[in-house]
C-alpha cells in the first residue's frame, strides 16, 4: 500500500483478549487520531506476551486466531478496515496489514503510541515514540523497584504519559523514578456513545474483574491492593440503604462465598463475559443502565494517582452518571452533578438517590463532563501539543 505521510502507529491489547473494554479503548485512540488528520494503524503481536484469551471457549490459548474475525468486524464497522495489523507468533501468521505493508507505514510514521507495556512497537525511524501508562502507580512502583523488562521497555520512548494525572504532583506518593510523567486522559469518541434515556427501571451497573491478587505491590513497607473486591465491603449495604437496583457484570463466582454474600445484600450479579465478549453488547449494557456505581483499586485510592476509568468515561459519554471512590480525579474533574466521588456508604447512598430523583439533570451533566474532559479529538490534540 502507499502510505500517507502523517501515519500514527498505535500498539495495544485487543486480539489477545477481545473484550469490549479493550476494543473501545483502542478504537477511541484510532478515531481521535483520525479526526486530527492522521492515518492511524493499530498494531498487535503475540510475541511479547504469548498467552491469549478466548472468551467464547473461556480458556487461555497460544493463538489469537479465534479473535481475528471479531477484530476485523469491529474495525470495519468504524471505517478502519485497512488500519490494523496483528501478528500471531504461534503460527507465524499476519492478519490485516501483512509484514511488508506494516513495515512501509512504520517507516513513514510520524507518531508511535504504545498503550501500556503490552508489547514493543516495531521500528519507526521517523516517529516520536510515546508510552501511555494505563496502570498508574503499579507501573511506576515496578519501575523504581528495578523490573528489568519494564525498564528496558520504557527506555524505548521519547515521552511518557499516564492516566494517573496526579503522579509527580504534591500529595501523590507515587515515585516517578526520574521520568517526567505527563498527565493525560482516556479519549472517548463521543458520537459513538449518544444514547436515549434509559428505561425507568434501569439499574446502576458496572463491568469488570472482581478480584485480582497478582498485581498487589509493596512500597515503603505498605501493601497496596489491585482488587476491587477489597473495597466493596464498605458499600455492601448500598442496595438496601439507597433503595436502588444494582447489577454487577463481574466474575464474583470465582471466589468462594462471594456470590452468595453479594446476593444476600441485594446485589444482582451477571456473567461479565456474556456482556464483554462483544463490544456492541458491552455498549448496550451501558446504555441500559441508570448510571454506574463502582469502587476503585486500593492502590489508586491511597496513593492518590488521579486515575479515572476508561469504562466510567464511556458511562459519562452515554449520559449515565458515575458514582465511584475518589482517587484524586476530583481535583481536576467537576463532581456533584453527573459524577460523584464518595468515601462512605452514606455518601454513596445519597449520590444514588440524587441521580434517581433527577435523572435528566445528572444525565445532561454526565454528558457535559465527557464532552469537556474526554472528547477524543481534544484529549489527543493536547497530548500532541505537549510533544
N, C-alpha and C positions, 0 to 999 in steps of 0.2 A: 504494500500500500504506500501511497505518497503521503508522508506525514506533514501536517500543518506545522508552522513554526512554534506556536505557543502551546506546546504539549505539556500536560501535567500528569505525572505518574502517581497513583495512589495505591500504596500497598496496604492490604488489610486482611481481615479474617472473615470469610463468608463461606466459601466452598467446603472448608474443613469442618464447619459447624453451621449448617444452613438454617439458622433460626431467625425469626422475624426481627429481633433486636439488632443482630449483626447486619442483616440485609438493609434495613433502613439507615443504620449508622453510616455504612459505606455509601449508599445511594445519595444521601444528603451532601456528602463531600463532593461527589462527582457532579451532581446537578448545580451545586453552588459555584464550583469552578467553571462549569459550562456557561452559567449566567454571566460570569466575568470575562468571557471571551476565550477561555482555554479549551483545548481538545483533551478531555480527561480520559485516562486509561487506567482501569483497575487491574492490579497485578497481585497474584497469589501463587504460592508454591508450597508443596508439602515437604520439601527437603529439610527445612529447619525444624519444624515441629511435626513429626511424621504422622501422629495419630489424628484420625478424623472421626467425626460422629455422624452416624446415620440415624436421623430422628424417626424414620419410618420403621426401621428394624430395632431401634432403641439400643444400639450397640456401637462400640468403638470398632473402627476398621482401619486398614492401612491405606485405603484409597479414598479419594474424594469423588470418584466417578459417579456414584449414585446421586450426588447433589447437582451434577452439572446441568441437567435439564431444568431444574429449579432456578439455578443461576441464570441460565440462558433466557428463560421466560421472563424473569423479573427485570433484567436489564432491558430486554427488548420492549417490554411494556412501557418503559420510560424513555424510549428513543435512544438507548445506548447499546444497540445490538452489536456494534463493531468496536466497542470501547472496553473490552475486558480480555484478559489472558490469564489462564490458570494452568499451572504445570503439576501433573500428578506423578511424583517421583517413583511410586511403586510400579508403574507400568511404563514410565518414560513417555507419557502422552501429554501433548499440549491441547488445550481446549480454548475456543475463542481465537484470538490472535495467536498464531504459531511463533516459534522462536525467532525466525528471520524478521517477521513483521514487528514483533516486540522490540527486537534489537534496533530496528530503524527508528521507532518512535522514542525509545530511550535515548538514542544518540541526539535526537532533536529536542528533547525535553528541556524546558527552562525551569521546571519545578518538579521536585520529587518529594512526596509526603509518605511517611510511614505512620500508620495508625497503630500505636503500641509496638512492643518489641516481639512481634509475632513471626517475622522473617526478615532477612536482609533484602534490601532493594537491589535490583540489577544495576549495573554500571550506567551512570547518567553523567557523562563528562562535562556537559554544559549547564547542568541544573544546580540550583540552590536546593540542598537536601535538608528537609525539615522533619524532625521527630515530634510526634504529638503523643504525650503521655496520657493514657486513658485510665490509669490506675494510680492516682496521686497518693503520695505517702508511701505506698508499697514500693513503687519504682525507686524513689529517692533513697529509702532505707536500704534496699538491696544494693544500690549503687555505692553508698558510703560504707557499707559493710563488705565491699570487695567482691561482689558477684562478678567473676571474670568474664563470663559470656556477656552479661549486660554492659559491663564497662567497655568491652570491645565494640559491642553493638552501638552504643551511644556515641562513640568516637567517630563514627562514620557520617555524622550530621553536622551541618553548619549552624543550625538554630534548633533550640529545644523549647517546645511549648508544653503546657499542661492544663488540663481542665480543672486542676486544683488552683483556682485563681488567687488564693491567699498564700501559696507557697513562696517563701522569700520575703514575706511581709511581716511587720510586727504582729506578735500574737499568735503566729503559726509556728509550731515547734518542729516542723519537718526540716531535716537537714538538707541543704542544697548540694553539698559535695563540690562546691566551687563552680557548678554550672549555673548559668543565668536561665532560670525557668520563667518563660514568658506566659502569662495567663491567657487562656482562650476559652471559648465555649463550644458546646456541641452545636453545629449548624443544623437547621431544620428547613426543608423546602416547604414553606407554609401552604402553597397551593395544593399540596397533596394531602393536607390534613383538615381542610374545610369540612365541617360536619354539621348536620342538623341537630337540633336539641335532642337529648337522649329521651328514651321512654320515661314516663312519670315514675315507674317503679324501679328504675335503673339502680344498680348497686354501686358502691365505691369498690374499686378493684385495684389490683396491681399484678405484675407478671415478673417472675424471676426465680433465682435459686433461693431455696430456703436455708440451706446450711452449707458452709464451706470452711473446712478446717485447714486446708493446705496452705492458705495464704496468711495465716496469723504470723505476725513478726514481733520481735522484741527490739526496744530502743531504750537505752539507759536504764535497763533493769525492769522496764514496763512491757507487759504484753498487750498488743493491740490486735483485736479480732477483725476478721474479714467476713463475718457471718451475720446475716440479718436476724437469724434466729435468736442471737444473743440479746437483741434489742426488743424483741416482740413481747417479752414477758410483762414489761411495764404498761403495755397497751392492751393486754389480753381481754380486759372487760369493756373494750370500746363499743362493741355492738350493743350491749345492754345499756351502757351509760349514754350513748348517743341516740338510740332508737333507730339507727340506720341499718341497712343491709350491706354486707361486705362479702366479696368473692375474691379469693386469692388463687391465682393461677401459679401455684408453687408446688414443688416436689416434697411436701411435708411428710408424705407417707414413707420416706426413706429413713426417717429417724423414729425408732420405736416409741410409741405412745404419743407422738406429737400431733398426729392427725386427730386422734380421739380428743386430745387436750384442746385443740383449736375448735373443733366442732362442739364440744361441751360448752364453750363460751360464746357460741353463736356465729363463728366464722364459717362460711361456706368455702370449700376448697375444691378446685377443679384441676384436671391434668394439664400442666403447663405445656407439654409437647403437643397436645391437641390444639392449643392456641398458637404456639410459636412455630410449628413445623411449616406453616405457610405464612408469608409476610402479610398477605391481604387479610387472612383470618385474624392475625395479630392486630392489625389496624382496626378491623371491625370490632374486636373485643374492646378496644379503647373507645370507639365511637358509641358503643352500647353501655358505657359507664357514666355514672353521675359525676365521677371525679376519681382521683387516685388517693388512696391512703397507703403509705408505705413507711418503713423505717430506713435508716441509713446504717452504714457499717461503723462499728465502734472506732476503727482507725480514723475515719474521716470526721467523726463527731469530736473525739477528744483532741486530735491534732489540729482541728480547725483548718482543714485543707481548702475549704471553699468549693468542694466537689458538688456538682449537681448532675443528676442522671439524664442521659440522653432520652431514656424512656419517659421520664417526667416532662421533659421539654416537648415531647410529642403529645402528651396529655394536654399541656397548655395550648399547643398549636391547634388541637381539636376543640378548644373551648371548654376543657374539663379542668376544674380546679384541682390543685395538688396540695395535699396535707402531708407533711413529712418532717423529719427531725432536722434541726439546724446543724450545718457543717461549716458555717462561715459564709455560705452563699447569701444569707440575709443581709450581709454588708454591702452587696452590690446589686441585688435584685429586690424589687419592692414586694413587701409582704403585707398581708392583712385583707386583701381582696384578690381572689383568684389563686393566690399562693400563700400558704401558711407554714411557718416554722414553729413546731410545737415541741416542748420539752417534757410535758407531763400528760397523763391521761385526761385531766380536766381540760387542759388547753386543746388537746386533740378533739375531745367531745364537743367543745364549744365551737371549734372551727368547722366540724362536720355539720353541726346544727345551723351555723350561719349559711353554709352552702345550700342546705336543704330549704332554708327559709326564703332565700332569694337566689335561685339558680341562675336566672338571667343576668343579674349583676355580676356574679362571680364567673360566669362563662365569658362575658364580654371582657372582664378584667384579665382572665387567663389568656385569652387570645391576644389581648393587647400586650401582655408581658412577652409572649412568644414573638410577636411582631417587632417589639422594641429591642429585644435582647438576644434572640436566637435565629433570626432570619438568616438563611444560609449565605445569601449574597453579602449581607452586611458583615457577618462574622468572618467570612473568608477574605473580604476586602480589607478588614482591619488586620487580619493575620498577614496578608501580603504587604500592607503598608509598613508593618514592623520588621519586615525583612530588609 
